[in-house]
Amino acid sequence: MKMTELKAGDKAEIVFIKARGEVAIRLVNMGLVKGTRFKLIRKAPLGDPIEIMLRGFLLSLRLSEAESISVEKIGHVGDGKPMGGGGFKRRGR
């Protein structure tokens, strides 16, 4: 399924990125690589852009960028399942 098909609160994992060239480089630089888990936070009223949470930060993507990202849904809001993977663990002092 495409990232654009998710609803607010859905959790997913990136399976494949179809983008090429500068767009692909930009997505990778922002941390969007195969295996990355994220949560779709919200969509703008007209649907563009969308906001996702991954690796402890929020990221807004244009629909044209999100359209090129294939994902596998792994959960939804309120399911009690953490997004897992990709987060940073804080070490004790």
FIDODO-27829 format. One record per residue (C-alpha): x, y, z; residue in one letter; residue number from 1; chain. Coordinates in nm, 3 decimals. Layout:
       xx       yy       zz  code  pos  unit
        X        Y        Z     A  NUM     A
...
END
This chain:
       xx       yy       zz  code  pos  unit
    0.000    0.000    0.000     M    1     A
    0.111    0.358   -0.050     K    2     A
    0.185    0.595    0.238     M    3     A
   -0.095    0.822    0.112     T    4     A
   -0.352    0.546    0.182     E    5     A
   -0.286    0.550    0.558     L    6     A
   -0.517    0.727    0.801     K    7     A
   -0.417    0.946    1.095     A    8     A
   -0.291    0.726    1.379     G    9     A
   -0.187    0.436    1.155     D   10     A
    0.157    0.286    1.214     K   11     A
    0.356    0.145    0.924     A   12     A
    0.696    0.029    0.805     E   13     A
    0.860    0.141    0.481     I   14     A
    0.891   -0.145    0.233     V   15     A
    1.010    0.029   -0.085     F   16     A
    1.080    0.380   -0.215     I   17     A
    1.005    0.428   -0.583     K   18     A
    1.144    0.784   -0.607     A   19     A
    1.456    0.849   -0.812     R   20     A
    1.716    1.123   -0.841     G   21     A
    1.717    1.422   -0.608     E   22     A
    1.385    1.327   -0.447     V   23     A
    1.518    0.984   -0.350     A   24     A
    1.835    1.137   -0.204     I   25     A
    1.629    1.388   -0.005     R   26     A
    1.404    1.114    0.138     L   27     A
    1.701    0.902    0.243     V   28     A
    1.870    1.204    0.403     N   29     A
    1.555    1.259    0.611     M   30     A
    1.573    0.899    0.739     G   31     A
    1.313    0.740    0.515     L   32     A
    1.474    0.407    0.429     V   33     A
    1.348    0.049    0.401     K   34     A
    1.254   -0.089    0.742     G   35     A
    1.187    0.249    0.905     T   36     A
    0.877    0.247    1.123     R   37     A
    0.664    0.558    1.158     F   38     A
    0.323    0.684    1.262     K   39     A
    0.104    0.905    1.046     L   40     A
    0.013    1.194    1.276     I   41     A
   -0.218    1.401    1.055     R   42     A
   -0.309    1.513    0.707     K   43     A
   -0.366    1.879    0.617     A   44     A
   -0.731    1.975    0.556     P   45     A
   -0.685    1.951    0.179     L   46     A
   -0.469    1.638    0.216     G   47     A
   -0.132    1.795    0.133     D   48     A
    0.108    1.778    0.318     P   49     A
    0.102    1.488    0.562     I   50     A
    0.289    1.472    0.893     E   51     A
    0.461    1.159    1.022     I   52     A
    0.659    1.078    1.335     M   53     A
    0.975    0.873    1.301     L   54     A
    1.290    0.832    1.507     R   55     A
    1.172    1.087    1.761     G   56     A
    1.094    1.376    1.526     F   57     A
    0.805    1.504    1.315     L   58     A
    0.840    1.525    0.938     L   59     A
    0.605    1.679    0.682     S   60     A
    0.594    1.529    0.333     L   61     A
    0.427    1.644    0.014     R   62     A
    0.171    1.402   -0.126     L   63     A
    0.385    1.360   -0.438     S   64     A
    0.673    1.237   -0.217     E   65     A
    0.451    1.015    0.000     A   66     A
    0.294    0.863   -0.314     E   67     A
    0.632    0.711   -0.407     S   68     A
    0.670    0.530   -0.072     I   69     A
    0.528    0.177   -0.033     S   70     A
    0.452    0.072    0.323     V   71     A
    0.316   -0.217    0.526     E   72     A
    0.066   -0.124    0.794     K   73     A
    0.172   -0.259    1.134     I   74     A
   -0.084   -0.103    1.368     G   75     A
   -0.323    0.178    1.441     H   76     A
   -0.394    0.435    1.706     V   77     A
   -0.489    0.287    2.043     G   78     A
   -0.368   -0.067    1.969     D   79     A
   -0.110   -0.047    2.247     G   80     A
    0.172   -0.151    2.014     K   81     A
    0.479    0.074    2.012     P   82     A
    0.625    0.176    1.678     M   83     A
    0.951    0.010    1.780     G   84     A
    1.280    0.023    1.595     G   85     A
    1.455    0.336    1.480     G   86     A
    1.436    0.517    1.813     G   87     A
    1.726    0.633    2.021     F   88     A
    1.780    0.491    2.368     K   89     A
    1.891    0.729    2.636     R   90     A
    2.176    0.608    2.851     R   91     A
    2.173    0.652    3.226     G   92     A
    2.412    0.904    3.378     R   93     A
END
